[in-house]
Amino acid sequence: MAYLLDTNVISEPMRARPDMRIVAWLNGLENAHISALTLGEIRKGIEGAIDAKRKNRLESWLENQLIARFETRIHHIDAVVADRWGRIVANTPRPLPVMDSLFAATALTHDLILATRNVRDFADIAGLRLYDPWSDD
């Protein structure tokens, strides 16, 4: 199975007290992808970090590990994803945050399962396959 990892999943190993089940699951994945939006969300977190040591650690992780690990599996917002996004937003019964709906559009466009802790946020999106690595299901 191929997964698109939401930012809350891929950033779990960098938390002060990461859930080791998630870290092990991530380390065992062979076909995982990320969105370019994830890089932006991580960069935003780095820029907002107050503690210099943590900021440097996150910066190193982003530039030396994350980008290298996913370099051929980073999905960008292109015309096809943008078109799918427009369809999702127009046809989903409740309003969706732009970032969430772009993650969903990326997963649907590339036939990926969206791995996220926030499955309820995406539940109304038709055809979107979801997986919560924190769930025992």
N, C-alpha and C positions, 0 to 999 in steps of 0.2 A: 504494500500500500504506500501511496505517496501522500505526504502531508505538507500543507502550508502552515508554518508555525506562527501563531499570533505572538506579538511582542511579549505578552505576559508569560508565555511558555519559554521562548528562547532566552529571556533574561533571568529566568529562575535561578540558574547556577551562580549568578552574580549577586544574589540577595545575601544579606548578612547571615541569615539562617536558611539556606535553600532546602527545599523538600528533596531529600535524596532519592525518593522514588522517581521524581521527575527528572533529576539529573541522570539517573541510570537509564530511564526511558529514552532521553535525548541521546545519550552516548550509544545506545543500541540501534538508533535509527539509521537506515541505509539510504532512504530516499526521502529526504526532507528538503524543503524549500522555504525561502523567506521572501517577503515583499520589500522593495526598496523603501516603502513607507516605514518598515520596521527600523531600518537604519536611521531614518529621520527621527523616529520616536526615541531611539536610544541616544542619538546625538542631543536631542532636546534635554533628556535626563542628565547627560554628562554636563552640558552647559549650565544646568540649574544646580548641580551638585555644589554644596558649600565646602565640604571636607576635601582638602586638596589631595590627600592620600587616596580616598575613594575615587575622586575624579580621575586621577592618573591611572588607577587600576582599571576603571571602566574604559578609558581611552585606549589603553593597551589592549584590552580584550576586544574592543570593537575593531581596531586597526590591524592587530596581529593574529587574531584567532577567528573572529566571526566572519569577517569579509573573506578571509582565506578559505575557511571551511565551505562557504556557500557561493564562492565566486561565480560558478557556472549555473547556480540555482537561485539567483536573485531575480525576482520578477518585477518588471517596471510597469507603470501605467501607460499603456499604449492605446491606440484607437479601438482595438477589440475589447480590451478591459473597460475602457471608458463607455463604450456602447452597452456592454453588459451592466455596468453600474447604473446607467440611465434607466434601463429596463427594471432593475431591482428597485430603485428608489420610486419609480412610477407605479410599481405593482405590489409593493409591500404595504400591508394595511396600517402599520404604525410607522412614525418617523424614525429614521435610522441616522446615527452619527455618520458623517461623511467618511471618516477613517474606517469604521466598521464595515460600511457598505462597499468600500473599495477593497478591503480584504476579502469580503465575500465574492465580489466580482472577479478578483484575481483567482481565487480558489475554483470557482465555477468555470472560468475561461480555460484554465490549465488542468481541469479534471483532478483537482486535489481535495483531500479531506482537510478541512480547517480545524487545526488543533488549537483549542482555546480553553481558558478557564471560564469564560463568559458565554457558555452555550445558549443561555436564555436570551442574550442580546441578539442572537442570530436566528432564533427558532422560527421566525415568520418568513424566512427567505426560501422560496420554493426551490427545491432541487439541491440545496446546499447540504453536503455531508459534513457532520460535525463530530469531533471527538474531544472529550475532556480528560486529559491525562491524570487529573486529580480524582476522577470518579472511579469507583470500583467496578463499574459496569463494563 
